[in-house]
């Protein structure tokens, strides 16, 4: 069951969904909550690294450069470019609630994709959401920290999960506070 705005606010009041800092009214939709873009971005240094080899145990984060955007300035996402970003808000989910990160239609209509595949936030998630930004358009787009960049919807599970994400052995991204690159290379290959 997807939660309505009434239920989202009730779950926040009950502590089943925790979002900090506290959200202004305009960030609530009828069945979603908008999150804002943070100021930290990670971009691949493709001029220094020819490719990503997932068989190498090199941390993918080492192939990226961090960019901190000063207050009031934009991050320019070039056509065809990919960047990781982070939300301003921290999200914490109870053990029987899942979250889904969705792109905003207004950004999609100018070619900005907010996430490629990582839209599901497991019960027991805690941290800031990493965004997988891509510009599919033909024109560069200025993205400003603090702008509403994505929305979350929430669903009630039938029961609490046996192992919440934060307790899952080998969870890679619990508690993240910055845009983290893929940790796929750390997985054991079979």
N, C-alpha and C positions, 0 to 999 in steps of 0.2 A: 504494500500500500504506500503510495507516494503521499508525503505529508503536505497538508495545506498550510497557508500562512498562519492560520490560527494554531495548528498543531506544532509548527516549527517554533513559534513563540512560546508555546506551552512547554515543549521539550527543552528549550533554552532555560526557561524559568525553573524547570525541574532538574537541570544539570545533565540531561541525557545528551544534549548537544551543547558544546561550549565553544564560543567564538569570542576571541579577544583581538583587538579592543572591541568594546561594545559597539553595535551597529546603529547608525542613524536610520530612521524610518524609511527614507528613500531607497535603502538597499534591500528592502523586502519586496518580493513580488508575490503573486497570488499562490505560488507553490515553490518558490525558490528564494535564495539569498544571494545578492551580488557580493563578490569579493573584489578588492582593489589590487592594483599592480604595485609590487614592491619596487625598490630602487636597485636591486642587484640582479645582474644578468651574467650568463656564461655563454661564450661563443667559441666555436671550434677555431683553432688556429690552423686553417687549412693550408696556409702558405708555408707552414713549418712541418706539417705532417701530411704525408701523401694519402694515407687511408687509415681506417680503424681496423685492426686485426683482433677479432674477438677470441682468437686462440692464445693471444699474448696475455699475460697476466698484468700488463701495464694498466694502471688505473686510467679509465677514460677521462676522468677529471683532469689528469695531467696533460691531456691534449687540448684543453680548453683554457681560455683566458677569462678572468672575472672583470666585469665592468660595473662600477658604482656610479649611478647617475645622480649628479647633484640636484638638490631641490629646485624645482621649477624648470629644469631642462628635460628634453626628450631623449628617448632611446630611438634611433632611427632604424627601423627594420626594412632592409633592402629587399627588392623582389628576389624570390628564390632563396632567401636567407632563412636559417634556422637558429633559434636562440632559446636557451632555458632562462626562465624568470621565476620569480617567487611572489606569492601573495603577501600583502601586508598583514592579513589576518592569520591567526593561529586557529586551527580547528581541532577539536577533540570530540570523538564519537564514543557513545556508550557501547557496550558489548552486544546490543541487539538493534543497532541502527547503522545503516550504511549510507554513504554519501556518493553522489555522482556529480562530477565537475562537467559543466557544459559551457560551450562557447556562447558569446552573445551575438545575436542576430545582426545587430548594428555593425559589429566588427567583421562578421562573416561576409557581409554585403560589400565590403571593400577588400576582401581577400585575406583577412587575418584569421588564421586558425589558431586556437588557443591550446588544443591538445590533440595529439595524434591517436594515441591508444590508451593513455593512462587516466581514464575517466572515473574509475571505480576506487572508492576509498573504503576499505574494509572496516567492519566493526572493530572498535578498539584503536582506531587510527588517532594519532596525535602529532601535530606539527603544522608547518606552513605547507601549502600545496605548491609543488613545482609545476610550472606551466611549460608546455612544449610549443613555443611560438613559431609560426611559419607565415611568410607572406607569399601567397599564391598569386597576388596581383602583379601588375606591370609597373606600379608606382611605389616609391618608398613611402612608408607610413611612420609618422611621429607618434610614439607611444609614451605617455607621461606617467611616471610613478604617481600613485594616488587615484588614477582613473579607474572606473569600474571595468574590469577586464574579463570576468567570468562569472558564472553563477553556479550555485550548488543546489541540488535537490536532495531530499532525504527520504529513505524508505525504512519502514518498521519491519524487522525480521519476525518470523513466527516464534522464535525462541532466541535466547542468548547463545552466542557461539561458544563452542568448547574451548577454543584458543583464540583470544582476541589478537589483532595484528601486533600490538605492542609486546605481546608475550610469545609470538611465533618465533621458533628457532630459525635463525637466518634471515629475519626481516631486515631489509636493507635501508629503509628510509624513515623508520619511526623516529619522531622527534626532530625531523629536519627543520633547520632555521634559515637555510640558504638554498639556492637552486643546485641540486646535486645531479651530477651526470649519472648515466647508466652504470650500474655495478654488475652488469651481465658477465664481464670477464672474470669476476670473482667466483662465479658459479662453477662447480665441478662439471667437466664435460664427460659424457659417457660414450 
